[in-house]
Amino acid sequence: MAQMAEAGYSYPTKVTGIIVSVLLVWSAYAFSGAGHILRLPLLRTGLTLISLVLLARALGFYFIMPAFPDNSLTFWLVSSALCFTLGLTYLLGLSQSWSRLSSRAKQSSER
């Protein structure tokens, strides 16, 4: 990616923009689940899916390695450890706030 960016290709910029956008949305869902910002739609579903995606990426890196042969084993191990840590963090936060998120959903539907 760095070589492509140095060569003037727009692909790395677009991919990075997409990744940043996804991470920003995921952060918004985390802050919403923690009650720091307004409640986002499908909050429990979103947080569940985010947790599953991160954990699947962390645990399934071996199966996607062949698609990216230029990445080093160090890259795969470090990025998988980060995804695993984030996935567990999302899952822990979700499990701790599951009932509160459920009661907030019921309260807003009763109005």
DSSP file (Angstrom, degrees, kcal/mol; ACC not computed):
  #  RESIDUE AA STRUCTURE BP1 BP2  ACC     N-H-->O    O-->H-N    N-H-->O    O-->H-N    TCO  KAPPA ALPHA  PHI   PSI    X-CA   Y-CA   Z-CA
    1    1 A M     >        0   0    0      0, 0.0     4,-2.6     0, 0.0     5,-0.2   0.000 360.0 360.0 360.0 -41.9    0.0    0.0    0.0
    2    2 A A  H  >  +     0   0    0      1,-0.2     4,-2.5     2,-0.2     5,-0.2   0.909 360.0  49.1 -63.5 -40.0    2.8    2.4    0.9
    3    3 A Q  H  > S+     0   0    0      2,-0.2     4,-1.7     1,-0.2    -1,-0.2   0.896 111.2  49.6 -65.8 -39.3    4.5    1.7   -2.5
    4    4 A M  H  4>S+     0   0    0      2,-0.2     5,-2.4     1,-0.2     4,-0.3   0.903 111.1  49.4 -65.2 -40.5    1.2    2.3   -4.3
    5    5 A A  H ><5S+     0   0    0     -4,-2.6     3,-1.3     1,-0.2    -2,-0.2   0.913 110.4  50.2 -64.8 -42.0    0.7    5.6   -2.4
    6    6 A E  H 3<5S+     0   0    0     -4,-2.5    -1,-0.2     1,-0.3    -2,-0.2   0.837 106.5  56.0 -63.6 -32.2    4.2    6.7   -3.3
    7    7 A A  T 3<5S-     0   0    0     -4,-1.7    -1,-0.3    -5,-0.2    -2,-0.2   0.520 122.3-107.7 -79.0  -4.8    3.6    5.9   -6.9
    8    8 A G  T < 5 +     0   0    0     -3,-1.3    -3,-0.2    -4,-0.3     2,-0.1   0.570  64.9 152.0  93.2   9.6    0.5    8.2   -6.9
    9    9 A Y      < -     0   0    0     -5,-2.4     4,-0.3    -6,-0.2    -1,-0.3  -0.472  40.5-147.6 -72.0 145.5   -2.3    5.6   -7.0
   10   10 A S  S  > S+     0   0    0      1,-0.2     4,-2.2    -2,-0.1     3,-0.3   0.621  80.3  88.5 -87.3 -13.4   -5.5    6.7   -5.4
   11   11 A Y  H  > S+     0   0    0      1,-0.2     4,-2.7     2,-0.2     5,-0.3   0.902  85.5  50.3 -53.6 -49.8   -6.4    3.2   -4.2
   12   12 A P  H  > S+     0   0    0      0, 0.0     4,-2.4     0, 0.0    -1,-0.2   0.887 110.9  50.1 -59.7 -37.0   -4.6    3.4   -0.8
   13   13 A T  H  > S+     0   0    0     -4,-0.3     4,-2.2    -3,-0.3    -2,-0.2   0.913 112.3  46.8 -66.1 -42.4   -6.3    6.7    0.0
   14   14 A K  H  X S+     0   0    0     -4,-2.2     4,-2.2     2,-0.2    -1,-0.2   0.923 113.5  47.7 -65.5 -44.5   -9.7    5.2   -0.9
   15   15 A V  H  X S+     0   0    0     -4,-2.7     4,-2.5     1,-0.2    -2,-0.2   0.922 112.8  48.9 -63.3 -44.0   -9.2    2.1    1.2
   16   16 A T  H  X S+     0   0    0     -4,-2.4     4,-2.7    -5,-0.3    -1,-0.2   0.898 109.8  52.6 -62.8 -40.2   -7.9    4.1    4.1
   17   17 A G  H  X S+     0   0    0     -4,-2.2     4,-2.3     2,-0.2    -1,-0.2   0.894 109.8  48.2 -61.7 -41.0  -10.9    6.4    3.9
   18   18 A I  H  X S+     0   0    0     -4,-2.2     4,-2.4     2,-0.2    -2,-0.2   0.925 112.2  48.8 -65.3 -44.6  -13.3    3.4    4.0
   19   19 A I  H  X S+     0   0    0     -4,-2.5     4,-2.5     1,-0.2    -2,-0.2   0.923 111.9  49.0 -61.7 -44.5  -11.5    1.9    7.0
   20   20 A V  H  X S+     0   0    0     -4,-2.7     4,-2.3     1,-0.2    -1,-0.2   0.910 110.6  51.2 -61.2 -42.7  -11.5    5.2    8.8
   21   21 A S  H  X S+     0   0    0     -4,-2.3     4,-2.2     2,-0.2    -2,-0.2   0.922 110.9  47.5 -61.9 -44.9  -15.3    5.6    8.1
   22   22 A V  H  X S+     0   0    0     -4,-2.4     4,-2.6     1,-0.2    -2,-0.2   0.932 112.5  49.2 -62.1 -46.0  -16.1    2.1    9.4
   23   23 A L  H  X S+     0   0    0     -4,-2.5     4,-2.2     1,-0.2    -1,-0.2   0.852 109.5  52.5 -64.8 -33.8  -14.0    2.7   12.5
   24   24 A L  H  X S+     0   0    0     -4,-2.3     4,-2.3     2,-0.2    -1,-0.2   0.913 110.5  47.2 -66.2 -42.7  -15.7    6.0   13.2
   25   25 A V  H  X S+     0   0    0     -4,-2.2     4,-2.2     2,-0.2    -2,-0.2   0.925 112.4  50.0 -63.3 -44.2  -19.2    4.4   12.9
   26   26 A W  H  X S+     0   0    0     -4,-2.6     4,-2.0     1,-0.2    -2,-0.2   0.885 109.9  51.0 -62.7 -38.1  -18.0    1.6   15.2
   27   27 A S  H  X S+     0   0    0     -4,-2.2     4,-2.7     2,-0.2     5,-0.2   0.907 107.6  52.9 -64.4 -41.3  -16.7    4.2   17.7
   28   28 A A  H  X S+     0   0    0     -4,-2.3     4,-2.4     1,-0.2    -2,-0.2   0.902 108.9  49.9 -60.7 -40.5  -20.1    6.0   17.6
   29   29 A Y  H  X S+     0   0    0     -4,-2.2     4,-2.6     2,-0.2    -1,-0.2   0.884 110.0  50.8 -65.8 -37.6  -21.8    2.7   18.4
   30   30 A A  H  X S+     0   0    0     -4,-2.0     4,-1.8     2,-0.2    -2,-0.2   0.940 112.7  45.2 -64.3 -46.3  -19.4    2.1   21.3
   31   31 A F  H  <>S+     0   0    0     -4,-2.7     5,-2.6     1,-0.2     6,-0.8   0.870 113.7  50.6 -65.3 -35.9  -20.1    5.6   22.7
   32   32 A S  H ><5S+     0   0    0     -4,-2.4     3,-1.1    -5,-0.2    -2,-0.2   0.921 109.5  49.8 -66.7 -43.6  -23.8    5.2   22.2
   33   33 A G  H 3<5S+     0   0    0     -4,-2.6    -2,-0.2     1,-0.3    -1,-0.2   0.833 109.3  52.4 -63.2 -32.3  -23.8    1.9   24.0
   34   34 A A  T 3<5S-     0   0    0     -4,-1.8    -1,-0.3    -5,-0.2    -2,-0.2   0.553 116.9-116.5 -80.1  -7.6  -21.9    3.5   26.9
   35   35 A G  T < 5S+     0   0    0     -3,-1.1    -3,-0.2    -4,-0.4    -2,-0.1   0.654  82.4 119.3  83.7  16.2  -24.6    6.2   27.1
   36   36 A H  S   <S+     0   0    0     -5,-2.6     2,-0.3    -6,-0.2    -4,-0.2   0.694  77.8  22.7 -88.6 -19.9  -22.2    9.0   26.2
   37   37 A I  S    S-     0   0    0     -6,-0.8    -2,-0.1     1,-0.1     3,-0.1  -0.825 106.0 -60.5-134.5 176.3  -24.0   10.1   23.0
   38   38 A L        -     0   0    0     -2,-0.3     2,-0.4     1,-0.1    -1,-0.1  -0.120  65.6 -89.8 -58.4 155.0  -27.6    9.7   21.7
   39   39 A R        -     0   0    0     -4,-0.1    -1,-0.1    -3,-0.1   -10,-0.1  -0.522  43.3-145.2 -71.2 124.2  -28.9    6.2   21.1
   40   40 A L    >   -     0   0    0     -2,-0.4     3,-0.8   -12,-0.1    -1,-0.0  -0.537  28.6 -89.4 -87.0 155.9  -28.2    5.0   17.7
   41   41 A P  T 3  S+     0   0    0      0, 0.0    -1,-0.1     0, 0.0     5,-0.1  -0.326 108.0   8.8 -65.5 146.8  -30.6    2.7   15.7
   42   42 A L  T 3> S+     0   0    0      3,-0.1     4,-3.2     1,-0.1     5,-0.2   0.881  80.9 166.1  52.7  45.3  -30.2   -1.0   16.1
   43   43 A L  H <>  +     0   0    0     -3,-0.8     4,-2.7     1,-0.2     5,-0.2   0.927  69.3  41.7 -61.6 -52.0  -27.7   -0.5   18.9
   44   44 A R  H  > S+     0   0    0      1,-0.2     4,-2.2     2,-0.2    -1,-0.2   0.915 117.9  48.0 -64.5 -40.8  -27.6   -4.0   20.4
   45   45 A T  H  > S+     0   0    0      2,-0.2     4,-2.6     1,-0.2    -2,-0.2   0.927 112.9  48.8 -63.8 -44.5  -27.6   -5.6   17.0
   46   46 A G  H  X S+     0   0    0     -4,-3.2     4,-2.6     1,-0.2    -2,-0.2   0.927 112.3  46.9 -61.2 -46.5  -24.8   -3.2   15.8
   47   47 A L  H  X S+     0   0    0     -4,-2.7     4,-2.2    -5,-0.2    -1,-0.2   0.872 112.2  51.4 -65.5 -36.3  -22.6   -3.8   18.8
   48   48 A T  H  X S+     0   0    0     -4,-2.2     4,-2.4    -5,-0.2    -2,-0.2   0.940 112.0  46.0 -63.9 -46.9  -23.1   -7.6   18.5
   49   49 A L  H  X S+     0   0    0     -4,-2.6     4,-2.7     2,-0.2    -2,-0.2   0.889 111.1  52.3 -64.9 -39.6  -22.1   -7.6   14.9
   50   50 A I  H  X S+     0   0    0     -4,-2.6     4,-2.4     2,-0.2     5,-0.2   0.932 110.6  48.5 -61.5 -45.0  -19.1   -5.4   15.5
   51   51 A S  H  X S+     0   0    0     -4,-2.2     4,-2.4     1,-0.2     5,-0.2   0.926 113.1  47.6 -59.6 -45.4  -17.9   -7.8   18.2
   52   52 A L  H  X S+     0   0    0     -4,-2.4     4,-2.6     2,-0.2     5,-0.2   0.893 111.0  50.2 -65.8 -40.4  -18.4  -10.7   15.9
   53   53 A V  H  X S+     0   0    0     -4,-2.7     4,-2.5     2,-0.2    -1,-0.2   0.937 113.0  46.4 -63.2 -46.4  -16.6   -9.1   13.0
   54   54 A L  H  X S+     0   0    0     -4,-2.4     4,-2.2    -5,-0.2    -2,-0.2   0.917 115.7  45.0 -63.8 -43.4  -13.6   -8.2   15.2
   55   55 A L  H  X S+     0   0    0     -4,-2.4     4,-2.6    -5,-0.2     5,-0.2   0.885 112.6  51.2 -68.8 -37.8  -13.4  -11.6   16.8
   56   56 A A  H  X S+     0   0    0     -4,-2.6     4,-2.3    -5,-0.2    -2,-0.2   0.916 111.4  48.2 -64.3 -42.1  -13.9  -13.4   13.4
   57   57 A R  H  < S+     0   0    0     -4,-2.5     4,-0.3    -5,-0.2    -2,-0.2   0.915 113.8  47.7 -62.9 -42.2  -11.1  -11.3   11.9
   58   58 A A  H >< S+     0   0    0     -4,-2.2     3,-0.5     1,-0.2    -2,-0.2   0.919 120.7  34.9 -65.4 -44.6   -8.8  -12.1   14.9
   59   59 A L  H 3< S+     0   0    0     -4,-2.6     3,-0.3     1,-0.2    -1,-0.2   0.711 118.9  50.1 -85.8 -21.0   -9.4  -15.8   15.0
   60   60 A G  T >X S+     0   0    0     -4,-2.3     3,-1.2    -5,-0.2     4,-0.9   0.206  70.2 112.8-103.4  16.6   -9.7  -16.3   11.2
   61   61 A F  H X> S+     0   0    0     -3,-0.5     4,-1.4    -4,-0.3     3,-0.6   0.836  70.2  64.4 -60.3 -31.7   -6.6  -14.6   10.1
   62   62 A Y  H 34 S+     0   0    0     -3,-0.3    -1,-0.3     1,-0.2    -2,-0.1   0.853 101.7  50.3 -58.9 -34.5   -5.0  -17.8    8.9
   63   63 A F  H <4 S+     0   0    0     -3,-1.2    -1,-0.2     1,-0.2    -2,-0.2   0.723 113.9  42.7 -80.4 -21.5   -7.7  -18.2    6.3
   64   64 A I  H XX S+     0   0    0     -4,-0.9     3,-1.0    -3,-0.6     4,-0.6   0.534  89.3  89.6-100.7  -7.0   -7.4  -14.8    4.8
   65   65 A M  G >< S+     0   0    0     -4,-1.4     3,-1.7     1,-0.2     6,-0.2   0.894  81.1  58.6 -55.0 -43.1   -3.6  -14.7    4.8
   66   66 A P  G 34 S+     0   0    0      0, 0.0    -1,-0.2     0, 0.0    -2,-0.1   0.790  97.9  60.7 -61.8 -24.7   -3.3  -16.2    1.3
   67   67 A A  G <4 S+     0   0    0     -3,-1.0    -2,-0.2     1,-0.3    -3,-0.1   0.705 113.3  37.1 -73.1 -18.2   -5.3  -13.3   -0.1
   68   68 A F    X<  +     0   0    0     -3,-1.7     3,-1.6    -4,-0.6    -1,-0.3  -0.594  69.0 165.2-131.4  69.8   -2.6  -10.9    1.1
   69   69 A P  T 3   +     0   0    0      0, 0.0    -1,-0.1     0, 0.0    -2,-0.1   0.681  69.3  65.1 -66.8 -17.8    0.7  -12.7    0.6
   70   70 A D  T 3  S+     0   0    0      2,-0.1     2,-0.3     0, 0.0    -2,-0.0   0.647  79.9  97.4 -80.6 -12.9    2.9   -9.6    1.0
   71   71 A N  S <  S-     0   0    0     -3,-1.6    -3,-0.1    -6,-0.2     2,-0.1  -0.560  75.3-124.8 -77.8 138.9    1.9   -9.1    4.6
   72   72 A S     >  -     0   0    0     -2,-0.3     4,-1.9     1,-0.1     5,-0.1  -0.311  18.7-113.3 -78.0 163.5    4.4  -10.4    7.2
   73   73 A L  H  > S+     0   0    0      1,-0.2     4,-2.7     2,-0.2     5,-0.2   0.867 119.3  58.2 -63.0 -35.8    3.5  -12.9    9.9
   74   74 A T  H  > S+     0   0    0      2,-0.2     4,-2.8     1,-0.2     5,-0.3   0.924 104.3  51.1 -59.8 -44.5    4.3  -10.1   12.4
   75   75 A F  H  > S+     0   0    0      1,-0.2     4,-2.8     2,-0.2     5,-0.3   0.939 111.7  47.2 -56.3 -48.2    1.6   -8.0   10.7
   76   76 A W  H  X S+     0   0    0     -4,-1.9     4,-2.0     1,-0.2    -2,-0.2   0.905 114.5  45.8 -63.8 -42.2   -1.0  -10.8   11.0
   77   77 A L  H  X S+     0   0    0     -4,-2.7     4,-2.0     2,-0.2    -1,-0.2   0.921 116.8  43.4 -68.8 -43.2   -0.2  -11.6   14.6
   78   78 A V  H  X S+     0   0    0     -4,-2.8     4,-2.3    -5,-0.2    -2,-0.2   0.942 116.8  45.6 -68.6 -46.9   -0.2   -8.0   15.8
   79   79 A S  H  X S+     0   0    0     -4,-2.8     4,-2.4    -5,-0.3    -1,-0.2   0.871 113.9  50.2 -66.1 -35.0   -3.3   -7.0   13.8
   80   80 A S  H  X S+     0   0    0     -4,-2.0     4,-2.5    -5,-0.3    -1,-0.2   0.883 109.3  51.1 -69.2 -37.5   -5.1  -10.1   15.0
   81   81 A A  H  X S+     0   0    0     -4,-2.0     4,-2.4     2,-0.2    -2,-0.2   0.905 111.3  48.5 -64.8 -40.4   -4.2   -9.4   18.6
   82   82 A L  H  X S+     0   0    0     -4,-2.3     4,-2.7     2,-0.2     5,-0.2   0.932 112.6  47.4 -64.0 -45.6   -5.5   -5.9   18.3
   83   83 A C  H  X S+     0   0    0     -4,-2.4     4,-2.9     1,-0.2    -2,-0.2   0.890 112.1  50.8 -62.4 -39.0   -8.8   -7.1   16.7
   84   84 A F  H  X S+     0   0    0     -4,-2.5     4,-2.6     2,-0.2     5,-0.2   0.925 111.4  47.4 -64.3 -44.8   -9.1   -9.8   19.4
   85   85 A T  H  X S+     0   0    0     -4,-2.4     4,-2.2     2,-0.2    -2,-0.2   0.929 115.3  45.2 -62.5 -46.1   -8.6   -7.2   22.2
   86   86 A L  H  X S+     0   0    0     -4,-2.7     4,-2.8     2,-0.2     5,-0.2   0.918 112.4  51.7 -63.9 -43.3  -11.1   -4.8   20.6
   87   87 A G  H  X S+     0   0    0     -4,-2.9     4,-2.5     1,-0.2    -2,-0.2   0.912 111.7  46.3 -60.6 -43.7  -13.6   -7.6   19.9
   88   88 A L  H  X S+     0   0    0     -4,-2.6     4,-2.8     2,-0.2    -1,-0.2   0.878 111.4  52.9 -66.2 -36.5  -13.4   -8.8   23.6
   89   89 A T  H  X S+     0   0    0     -4,-2.2     4,-2.5     2,-0.2    -2,-0.2   0.932 111.3  45.2 -64.4 -45.5  -13.8   -5.2   24.7
   90   90 A Y  H  X S+     0   0    0     -4,-2.8     4,-2.6     2,-0.2    -2,-0.2   0.925 114.8  48.9 -61.4 -44.3  -16.9   -4.6   22.7
   91   91 A L  H  X S+     0   0    0     -4,-2.5     4,-2.6    -5,-0.2    -2,-0.2   0.899 111.5  48.8 -64.9 -41.1  -18.3   -8.0   23.8
   92   92 A L  H  X S+     0   0    0     -4,-2.8     4,-2.2     2,-0.2    -1,-0.2   0.936 113.3  46.8 -63.9 -46.7  -17.6   -7.2   27.5
   93   93 A G  H  X S+     0   0    0     -4,-2.5     4,-1.4     1,-0.2    -2,-0.2   0.900 113.2  49.7 -61.7 -40.5  -19.2   -3.8   27.2
   94   94 A L  H  X S+     0   0    0     -4,-2.6     4,-0.8    -5,-0.2    -2,-0.2   0.919 110.8  48.5 -64.8 -44.0  -22.2   -5.2   25.5
   95   95 A S  H  < S+     0   0    0     -4,-2.6     3,-0.4     1,-0.2     4,-0.3   0.870 111.6  50.4 -66.1 -34.7  -22.7   -8.0   28.0
   96   96 A Q  H  < S+     0   0    0     -4,-2.2    -1,-0.2     1,-0.2    -2,-0.2   0.786 121.2  33.1 -72.7 -26.3  -22.4   -5.5   30.9
   97   97 A S  H  X S+     0   0    0     -4,-1.4     4,-2.9    -5,-0.2     5,-0.3   0.305  85.0 108.0-112.6   9.5  -25.0   -3.1   29.4
   98   98 A W  H  X S+     0   0    0     -4,-0.8     4,-2.0    -3,-0.4     5,-0.1   0.918  83.8  42.7 -55.7 -49.9  -27.3   -5.6   27.6
   99   99 A S  H  > S+     0   0    0     -4,-0.3     4,-2.6     1,-0.2    -1,-0.2   0.891 114.6  50.8 -68.5 -37.5  -30.2   -5.3   30.1
  100  100 A R  H  > S+     0   0    0      1,-0.2     4,-2.1     2,-0.2    -1,-0.2   0.905 111.4  48.3 -64.9 -40.4  -29.9   -1.5   30.2
  101  101 A L  H  X S+     0   0    0     -4,-2.9     4,-1.6     2,-0.2    -1,-0.2   0.858 111.9  50.5 -67.3 -34.2  -29.9   -1.3   26.4
  102  102 A S  H  X S+     0   0    0     -4,-2.0     4,-2.0    -5,-0.3    -2,-0.2   0.918 110.5  47.8 -68.4 -44.0  -32.9   -3.6   26.4
  103  103 A S  H  X S+     0   0    0     -4,-2.6     4,-2.4     1,-0.2    -2,-0.2   0.865 109.9  52.9 -68.5 -34.2  -34.8   -1.4   28.9
  104  104 A R  H  X S+     0   0    0     -4,-2.1     4,-2.1     2,-0.2    -1,-0.2   0.878 108.2  51.3 -66.1 -36.4  -34.0    1.7   27.0
  105  105 A A  H  X S+     0   0    0     -4,-1.6     4,-1.5     2,-0.2    -2,-0.2   0.905 111.3  47.3 -66.6 -40.1  -35.4    0.2   23.8
  106  106 A K  H  X S+     0   0    0     -4,-2.0     4,-1.5     2,-0.2    -2,-0.2   0.907 110.7  52.2 -66.7 -41.1  -38.6   -0.8   25.6
  107  107 A Q  H  X S+     0   0    0     -4,-2.4     4,-0.7     1,-0.2     3,-0.2   0.912 110.4  47.1 -62.5 -42.7  -38.9    2.7   27.1
  108  108 A S  H  < S+     0   0    0     -4,-2.1    -1,-0.2     1,-0.2     3,-0.2   0.805 111.2  51.5 -72.4 -26.8  -38.5    4.4   23.7
  109  109 A S  H  < S+     0   0    0     -4,-1.5    -1,-0.2     1,-0.2    -2,-0.2   0.749 104.7  57.5 -80.0 -21.6  -41.0    2.1   22.0
  110  110 A E  H  <        0   0    0     -4,-1.5    -1,-0.2     1,-0.2    -2,-0.2   0.682 360.0 360.0 -78.1 -18.0  -43.6    2.8   24.8
  111  111 A R     <        0   0    0     -4,-0.7    -1,-0.2    -3,-0.2    -2,-0.1   0.478 360.0 360.0 -77.4 360.0  -43.6    6.5   24.0
